[in-house]
Amino acid sequence: MNTTTAVSPLDKINIDRLLSPEAKRSDEMEATWQFILEEDKKLPDQTGMSMAEQRQVAAMRNKRWNTGEPAVASVERMSIPGSADAPDVLCDLYTPEQARSGCVVYIHGGGWANGSIDSHTRVPRTLANSLGRRVLNVEYRLSPEHPYPAGLQDCVAAFRWVVAQADKSSEFRGPLALSGDSAGANLSVATMLHEIRAGKRAADCGLLFYGVYDCDFDTPSYLRFGSGHGLQRAGMEKFLDWYAPGGAGPDALRYDPLISPARASEALLARLPPLYLNAAGLDPLMCDSINFARRLDEAGVTYDINVHEGVHHGFMQITERLSEARRAYELASTFFDRAVTG
């Protein structure tokens, strides 16, 4: 276990103020929110749609943020071997100009049910340029057709592929990290914990953006921001039911630490690498990050956490409109450099 510092990164966060009635959108977020509301009027009604059709609508929403994306030196699409009898995993490898050795495995969000390597392209591109490292964007299987552990198996396979490349290629022989947003942050932590349990090569660092770390839908941020701020509490409940079916009884699957990492044992959490967490200030999931950080404190894990006030869940996809999104990448990059260079 690492030695816990006397000052916790949580000490800089005033949770009462973040949850107060005064919490509101920044001017940039308000303008962006009005743009989103107008654009959503152009989308088809999802009533009665199949899952495939709903995903098409979700992809339309994400496509707004993929225009004018940052350039990278190359993008290589590939299929890598899946775990055991699972299918191959489709991935995109982003290489920035003058890439340094190492690789970050990026896992997109979407409630474990939406999103793809085509719908989430701005974040891995921006990460690649911010970190100066290759980023592998992973196309994992989605629920409800493929509930837990299918998606996690694909993420584990992707990380193991990167580890294998590091054993034989100088380009990958450097820091290996996991990163993700929302459900992708959940899968990133789950991949770390899975590999620790399995006695495999562990990640050197984690970059986790507004993640899902528990199955508690009655946290103060769910109650404060669960409607009217983009991500909906009811939607998250549905997503978890799809990903971890079986209800919420005392022995429910959703309490497994690989689904709710905040419920992992202190001994298991203590073996995690340095982690960077952030949260959006107007997000039902904000308390997930804060509560997970408390568990990291208890376990003595090296970490940092920042809450970006005035913005909604998913804000890091909106770098062209939100200065807070650009700042988020800068903070994550600074932590990464410090974590991997000692």
Beta strands, then each sheet from edge to edge (+ up, - down):
strand 1: 74-80
strand 2: 89-95
strand 3: 100-107
strand 4: 133-139
strand 5: 176-181
strand 6: 205-209
strand 7: 275-282
strand 8: 303-312
sheet 1: 1+ 2- 4+ 3+ 5+ 6+ 7+ 8+
end
